Amino acid sequence: MSDYDVIVIGSGIGGLTSASLLSKRGLKVLIVEQNSTAGGLCNSFSKNGYTFDIAASIFWGFGHGEVFHWLFSEFNILNDLLERESVIRKIEPGLQVILPNHRINIYSERNRFYEELKREFPSDMENLIKFYQESDKIEDEIYYLLNKDHFYSVKNHYPHENKRLKKLYTAISIFLKRKKDILQIAGRWVNPLEIKYFIDLQLTYFMHKKTSDASLPLLSIILGIPKRGIYGIKGGARVLTGILEKQLIKHGGKITYNSTAEEIILKGSKACGVKVRQGNSVSELKADWIISNTAFSNIESSLIKKKRKKNQFLKINKKIENGLMPFSVLLGVDEKVIPELMGEHAIMLRDYELPFSDSNILFISVSPGWDETRAPHGKRCITATYFLFPDEAGKINWEIERENKTKEMIDHLEQLIPFISEFIDCAYSITPDDYQRSTMRREGILRGFSNLSGPYGFNSLSFKTPVRKLLKVGDEVFPGLGVAHTAKSGIRAAEEILKRY
Ligand SMILES: Cc1cc2nc3c(=O)[nH]c(=O)nc-3n(C[C@H](O)[C@H](O)[C@H](O)COP(=O)(O)OP(=O)(O)OC[C@H]3O[C@@H](n4cnc5c(N)ncnc54)[C@H](O)[C@@H]3O)c2cc1C
């Protein structure tokens, strides 16, 4: 006899989405979480009257037909959150892209956005607008196809089960094999480097991709994110986590904190339980299904003991791109210092003298002015992050360098927010080591897909694993990075299980 229908290892957005949905549908569910709170990277902490997001701070997927819209409708809480209590509100502009000589606001409304392009890139404007119109056409097509029937049902995610999408996908793949850099497709640019930086910064912001390594469908979906709406959550990231956790518990699910899954127990080639450590005690819990929200590298290195299965996970792990290691600085500041024209979310180069590279990009988020719960009156929270490759991050002793790196980050921010250092109330930092401890991700914190030709990861890793009855959710599987995408992976895994009940 099993103790649970489903045990979920980890309470990141992926795990929480599966678990809450499965409990709502009547299954007996337990989440095992090693931290003392839920959410993983979608979390916040409060100190000195401020509530800082620790990682995810820009949100999407709340528009009609999108993932959280669908999920909240399932839980009958959509009107409360989006309308009655206005917990979730659209942010305009969704993103601000900052280049040495340009500041471009990406509004959800395309005509308003095109006005920005006209002002900032007059000589390339015509081509650029054409490029966005083409990109939007593809995005609309994919969006329409995925939304037909029910957006999240598994059958919509595979080209061979969706003939129209397969046709589109094949045509584009053939085309891209000839011409990989999509910017070339749009024609001749007067200032090609500026345009490339402008597009690449958007792709990096949402998916850590560049034009040279993203297929046209993937690119069009990423560039379409602000068009579908960027949102702020009153109270920060942990409120989103709290909403799902509340639904889990309301429908009879359980979550146990400070509990680490140490082994996935197998019976033949099937998962049937989890060995869980809580302090000094270890217990074996049986379940019909296991969902892992922990990294493939953890499954391979410690959770699966059988050598043959281990090797299969090792192979999967190798398919995923090398991870990036984030360093974040969280600041409580006087809102007087924030320039009037600055958006809530911005992306820029750390050092204008250095070339464009992943580690030279700065992500900045400011808590929304309308969210008085995030900071004392007249103050705001800022989260500033950059990402390093593991070999770069590994050379730094973060405990020794924490203070210097924090000061260096504040210096970078001076480019965007002059005099900021004089208006800081409090400063905290999260090093790559901290991120590793809190997520248990060993091989880099953010790992994107390496599959060039998979639009939106159609050919990328799915939720199924080499072990029967063990599914994988989170940002290492389709459809990839970000809270909204991770929630989708959670829905897909839940649906796979529900098919059997
Ligand atoms: C610095 C940074 C900024 C980001 N900004 C944004 C943003 O603005 N917008 C956005 O949409 N996305 C953003 N992302 C990406 C987004 O946060 C992630 O893609 C998403 O939150 C990942 O969710 P997940 O479910 O995969 O897992 P995680 O958040 O990693 O959660 C996994 C959970 O599993 C637990 N766990 C792991 N192993 C075990 C075990 N053996 N036993 C028990 N528990 C275990 C961990 O403690 C953790 O709580 C950002 C990421 C980073 C790092």
The ligand as an SDF file (V2000), in Angstrom:
LIG
                    3D

 53 58  0  0  0  0  0  0  0  0999 V2000
   18.7670   35.2240  -10.2190 C   0  0  0  0  0  0  0  0  0  0  0  0
   17.5940   34.7050  -10.9700 C   0  0  0  0  0  0  0  0  0  0  0  0
   16.6450   35.5920  -11.4470 C   0  0  0  0  0  0  0  0  0  0  0  0
   15.5190   35.1220  -12.1210 C   0  0  0  0  0  0  0  0  0  0  0  0
   14.5840   36.0140  -12.5360 N   0  0  0  0  0  0  0  0  0  0  0  0
   13.4440   35.5660  -13.0950 C   0  0  0  0  0  0  0  0  0  0  0  0
   12.3870   36.4710  -13.3980 C   0  0  0  0  0  0  0  0  0  0  0  0
   12.4980   37.6720  -13.1470 O   0  0  0  0  0  0  0  0  0  0  0  0
   11.2480   35.9560  -13.9450 N   0  0  0  0  0  0  0  0  0  0  0  0
   11.0790   34.6170  -14.1830 C   0  0  0  0  0  0  0  0  0  0  0  0
   10.0230   34.1980  -14.6640 O   0  0  0  0  0  0  0  0  0  0  0  0
   12.0700   33.7420  -13.8940 N   0  0  0  0  0  0  0  0  0  0  0  0
   13.2220   34.1890  -13.3430 C   0  0  0  0  0  0  0  0  0  0  0  0
   14.2240   33.3040  -13.0230 N   0  0  0  0  0  0  0  0  0  0  0  0
   14.0300   31.8800  -13.3410 C   0  0  0  0  0  0  0  0  0  0  0  0
   13.0150   31.2410  -12.3970 C   0  0  0  0  0  0  0  0  0  0  0  0
   13.2220   31.7200  -11.1010 O   0  0  0  0  0  0  0  0  0  0  0  0
   13.1840   29.7420  -12.4330 C   0  0  0  0  0  0  0  0  0  0  0  0
   13.2000   29.2810  -13.7740 O   0  0  0  0  0  0  0  0  0  0  0  0
   12.0410   29.0140  -11.6980 C   0  0  0  0  0  0  0  0  0  0  0  0
   11.7080   29.6790  -10.5040 O   0  0  0  0  0  0  0  0  0  0  0  0
   12.5450   27.6090  -11.4250 C   0  0  0  0  0  0  0  0  0  0  0  0
   11.5930   26.8650  -10.7320 O   0  0  0  0  0  0  0  0  0  0  0  0
   11.7860   25.3080  -10.5130 P   0  0  0  0  0  0  0  0  0  0  0  0
   10.4510   24.7420  -10.1740 O   0  0  0  0  0  0  0  0  0  0  0  0
   12.4990   24.7220  -11.6590 O   0  0  0  0  0  0  0  0  0  0  0  0
   12.7490   25.0660   -9.3080 O   0  0  0  0  0  0  0  0  0  0  0  0
   13.4630   25.7910   -8.0870 P   0  0  0  0  0  0  0  0  0  0  0  0
   12.9940   27.1760   -7.9130 O   0  0  0  0  0  0  0  0  0  0  0  0
   14.9060   25.5470   -8.1890 O   0  0  0  0  0  0  0  0  0  0  0  0
   12.9200   24.9370   -6.8760 O   0  0  0  0  0  0  0  0  0  0  0  0
   13.3670   23.6330   -6.5870 C   0  0  0  0  0  0  0  0  0  0  0  0
   13.0180   23.3420   -5.1460 C   0  0  0  0  0  0  0  0  0  0  0  0
   13.3410   21.9940   -4.8740 O   0  0  0  0  0  0  0  0  0  0  0  0
   13.9790   21.9040   -3.6020 C   0  0  0  0  0  0  0  0  0  0  0  0
   14.8050   20.6920   -3.6330 N   0  0  0  0  0  0  0  0  0  0  0  0
   15.7770   20.3990   -4.5290 C   0  0  0  0  0  0  0  0  0  0  0  0
   16.3020   19.1860   -4.2690 N   0  0  0  0  0  0  0  0  0  0  0  0
   15.6500   18.7110   -3.1870 C   0  0  0  0  0  0  0  0  0  0  0  0
   15.7270   17.4960   -2.4370 C   0  0  0  0  0  0  0  0  0  0  0  0
   16.5910   16.5200   -2.7480 N   0  0  0  0  0  0  0  0  0  0  0  0
   14.9000   17.3430   -1.3770 N   0  0  0  0  0  0  0  0  0  0  0  0
   14.0180   18.3270   -1.0380 C   0  0  0  0  0  0  0  0  0  0  0  0
   13.9020   19.4800   -1.7000 N   0  0  0  0  0  0  0  0  0  0  0  0
   14.6970   19.6750   -2.7760 C   0  0  0  0  0  0  0  0  0  0  0  0
   14.7850   23.1940   -3.5020 C   0  0  0  0  0  0  0  0  0  0  0  0
   15.0530   23.5070   -2.1540 O   0  0  0  0  0  0  0  0  0  0  0  0
   13.8260   24.1970   -4.1570 C   0  0  0  0  0  0  0  0  0  0  0  0
   12.9490   24.7570   -3.2250 O   0  0  0  0  0  0  0  0  0  0  0  0
   15.3550   33.7420  -12.3420 C   0  0  0  0  0  0  0  0  0  0  0  0
   16.3190   32.8410  -11.8630 C   0  0  0  0  0  0  0  0  0  0  0  0
   17.4200   33.3180  -11.1890 C   0  0  0  0  0  0  0  0  0  0  0  0
   18.4160   32.3460  -10.6570 C   0  0  0  0  0  0  0  0  0  0  0  0
  1  2  1  0
  2  3  1  0
  2 52  2  0
  3  4  2  0
  4  5  1  0
  4 50  1  0
  5  6  2  0
  6  7  1  0
  6 13  1  0
  7  8  2  0
  7  9  1  0
  9 10  1  0
 10 11  2  0
 10 12  1  0
 12 13  2  0
 13 14  1  0
 14 15  1  0
 14 50  1  0
 15 16  1  0
 16 17  1  0
 16 18  1  0
 18 19  1  0
 18 20  1  0
 20 21  1  0
 20 22  1  0
 22 23  1  0
 23 24  1  0
 24 25  2  0
 24 26  1  0
 24 27  1  0
 27 28  1  0
 28 29  2  0
 28 30  1  0
 28 31  1  0
 31 32  1  0
 32 33  1  0
 33 34  1  0
 33 48  1  0
 34 35  1  0
 35 36  1  0
 35 46  1  0
 36 37  1  0
 36 45  1  0
 37 38  2  0
 38 39  1  0
 39 40  1  0
 39 45  2  0
 40 41  1  0
 40 42  2  0
 42 43  1  0
 43 44  2  0
 44 45  1  0
 46 47  1  0
 46 48  1  0
 48 49  1  0
 50 51  2  0
 51 52  1  0
 52 53  1  0
M  END
$$$$
